[in-house]
Amino acid sequence: MKYNHIVSVSSLVVNQENKVLLVKHPIRGWHCPSGFVNSHESIQEAMKRIVQEEVGIDVRLVDLVGVNKDVTFANVNIDFISRYDGDCDCVEGNHQEVGWFSKDEVMRMVKEGYVHETVQNMLFYRGQVACWDFKKSPFEMIVKDIYPKH
């Protein structure tokens, strides 16, 4: 049997004012920094690299909050919460629109089904890791579990 999965990462980046960093993608709209893991790097290194490339800041990873799989494209995504401890809220990078937003604003801005689900899991993380499978277009949740189970 041949296995062929793509691994990606995403992170809810929070600053000292408890605001969330979002970037705007031309297709997905507003979302958290995300991207693919290169074969030569660790998952953690990839997440830090992606935030640096997308918005030009360095973050520290705080927690692992979710693992999900897009069964349409065999993509496994790992979700983190990251902290930006810098004193500058200026961000720059390869996205046309980038900004810091309140948690309420974030939930209104994120429209794409699977992105909304991911961001919601990150925003309301309470020490349990969400593990879910979905189809991307149209968004369909196939299965979702929370660990540890209580």
C-alpha positions as CSV (number, residue, x, y, z in Angstrom):
1,M,0.0,0.0,0.0
2,K,1.3,3.4,-0.9
3,Y,0.8,6.4,1.5
4,N,1.0,9.9,0.2
5,H,0.0,12.7,2.5
6,I,0.9,16.4,2.6
7,V,1.6,17.9,6.0
8,S,0.7,21.5,6.7
9,V,0.6,23.7,9.8
10,S,-1.4,26.7,11.0
11,S,-1.2,28.9,14.1
12,L,-3.4,31.2,16.0
13,V,-0.9,34.0,16.8
14,V,-1.8,36.1,19.8
15,N,0.0,39.3,20.9
16,Q,0.4,41.0,24.3
17,E,-2.9,42.7,23.9
18,N,-4.6,39.4,23.3
19,K,-5.3,40.2,19.7
20,V,-5.1,37.7,17.0
21,L,-3.1,37.9,13.8
22,L,-4.9,37.3,10.5
23,V,-3.7,37.3,6.9
24,K,-5.9,37.6,3.9
25,H,-5.6,35.0,1.1
26,P,-7.1,35.8,-2.3
27,I,-9.2,32.5,-2.3
28,R,-9.6,31.5,1.4
29,G,-10.1,35.1,2.7
30,W,-9.0,35.9,6.2
31,H,-7.2,33.1,8.0
32,C,-4.4,32.3,10.5
33,P,-0.8,32.0,9.1
34,S,-0.5,28.5,7.5
35,G,1.6,26.6,5.1
36,F,3.3,23.4,4.1
37,V,6.1,21.6,6.0
38,N,9.2,21.0,4.0
39,S,10.7,17.5,4.0
40,H,13.9,18.7,5.8
41,E,12.3,20.6,8.7
42,S,10.5,19.8,11.9
43,I,6.8,20.7,12.3
44,Q,7.8,23.3,14.8
45,E,10.4,24.9,12.6
46,A,8.0,25.0,9.7
47,M,5.4,26.9,11.8
48,K,7.9,29.5,12.9
49,R,9.2,29.8,9.3
50,I,5.8,30.3,7.9
51,V,4.8,33.1,10.3
52,Q,8.2,34.8,9.6
53,E,7.7,34.5,5.8
54,E,4.0,35.5,5.8
55,V,4.1,38.5,8.3
56,G,7.8,39.1,9.2
57,I,7.6,38.4,13.0
58,D,9.1,35.7,15.2
59,V,6.8,33.7,17.5
60,R,7.1,31.1,20.1
61,L,4.9,28.1,20.0
62,V,2.7,27.7,23.1
63,D,0.5,24.7,22.5
64,L,-0.6,22.0,20.1
65,V,-4.4,22.4,19.7
66,G,-5.5,20.3,16.8
67,V,-4.9,17.8,14.1
68,N,-7.2,17.6,11.1
69,K,-7.3,15.9,7.7
70,D,-8.7,17.2,4.5
71,V,-9.7,13.9,2.9
72,T,-10.3,15.6,-0.4
73,F,-6.6,16.3,-0.9
74,A,-4.9,13.9,1.7
75,N,-3.6,16.9,3.6
76,V,-2.9,16.5,7.3
77,N,-2.8,19.9,9.1
78,I,-1.4,20.5,12.6
79,D,-2.7,23.5,14.5
80,F,-0.8,25.5,17.2
81,I,-1.3,28.5,19.3
82,S,1.7,30.9,19.2
83,R,2.7,34.0,21.1
84,Y,4.2,37.2,19.7
85,D,6.0,39.0,22.5
86,G,7.3,41.8,20.4
87,D,6.6,45.4,21.2
88,C,5.7,46.3,17.7
89,D,2.3,45.5,16.2
90,C,3.5,46.3,12.7
91,V,3.5,43.3,10.5
92,E,4.7,42.9,6.9
93,G,5.1,40.0,4.6
94,N,4.0,38.4,1.4
95,H,0.2,39.0,2.0
96,Q,-1.5,42.2,0.8
97,E,-3.6,42.5,4.0
98,V,-2.4,41.6,7.5
99,G,-3.7,42.8,10.9
100,W,-4.4,42.2,14.6
101,F,-8.0,41.7,15.5
102,S,-10.1,41.0,18.6
103,K,-11.4,37.4,19.0
104,D,-15.0,38.6,18.2
105,E,-13.8,40.3,15.0
106,V,-11.9,37.2,14.0
107,M,-15.0,35.0,14.2
108,R,-16.9,37.4,12.0
109,M,-14.0,37.8,9.4
110,V,-13.2,34.1,8.8
111,K,-15.8,32.8,6.3
112,E,-14.4,29.6,4.7
113,G,-16.0,26.6,6.3
114,Y,-12.9,24.5,7.2
115,V,-10.9,27.7,8.1
116,H,-13.8,28.8,10.4
117,E,-13.8,25.4,12.1
118,T,-10.0,25.5,12.6
119,V,-10.0,29.1,14.0
120,Q,-12.9,28.3,16.3
121,N,-11.0,25.3,17.7
122,M,-7.9,27.5,18.3
123,L,-9.8,30.4,19.8
124,F,-11.8,28.3,22.3
125,Y,-8.9,25.9,23.1
126,R,-9.2,24.7,26.7
127,G,-6.4,22.1,27.0
128,Q,-8.0,19.5,24.8
129,V,-6.8,18.6,21.3
130,A,-9.4,18.5,18.5
131,C,-8.9,15.7,15.9
132,W,-11.2,15.8,12.9
133,D,-11.6,14.8,9.3
134,F,-13.4,16.9,6.7
135,K,-14.1,17.5,3.0
136,K,-13.2,21.0,1.9
137,S,-15.6,22.0,-0.9
138,P,-18.3,22.2,0.1
139,F,-17.2,22.0,3.8
140,E,-18.4,18.8,5.4
141,M,-17.3,17.5,8.8
142,I,-16.8,13.7,8.7
143,V,-15.7,13.0,12.2
144,K,-14.5,15.0,15.2
145,D,-13.1,13.9,18.5
146,I,-11.7,15.8,21.4
147,Y,-8.7,14.4,23.5
148,P,-8.4,13.6,26.3
149,K,-11.9,12.4,26.5
150,H,-13.7,13.2,29.8
